[in-house]
Amino acid sequence: MIELDGRLRAVRDRAREASADLRARALAIDADPDAMEAHFDSPVFAAMREGQTPVELRESASGGAPPSGAGGCLETVVAFTETACGDAATALACPGPGLAGVMVCLLGDQAQRELFFRRLRGGRTWSFFAMTEAAHGSDAGAMDTRFEPDGAGGWLLFGSKRRGSPCSVMRSARSALATDYPA
């Protein structure tokens, strides 16, 4: 068990307050998940999105006080655990960077990060991360999906994904390609 210090207790307390907003929205979102317009401007959704966005790419200089505190993995876990007590499904329904944002931060260059996070501003766009394959689950080392050169300087993608969240709201997708993995 991890003992929460003062900083983590403050993150927990902010997230606990935020969870009430999610709880109040939960039944309406469950009843009609396509009617998100009424929820897009939730200050909690905005704070969650900002907390998942690198500081230099946030929508505003202040960015409010995101429930995560944007201080790292442990703060994120504390914040999300507490926020999800309001309603886990509503927390996951929040448009924002999610796991795709983590991958863009780790693998993307500055221009790609700026493009990705700028597109998510305003909270009306979801990102998604689809890694699983029917035959291999999420075992990244066993995946069959591959990119092959197209002969004209581009790449062709072969394979399929099984799950991705929240793929039900996707209108387009982008793929990440790492070309410098050791053989």
ABEGO torsion letter per residue (X at the ends): XBBBBAAAAAAAAAAAAAAAAAAAAAAAAAABAABAAAAAABAAAAAAAAAABBAAABABAAGEBBAAGGAEAAAAAAAAAAAAAABAAAAAABBEAEAAAAAAAAABBAAAAAAAAAAABGGABBBBBBABBAAAEABAAABABBBBBAGAGBBBBBEBBABBOBAAABABBBBBBBAABBX
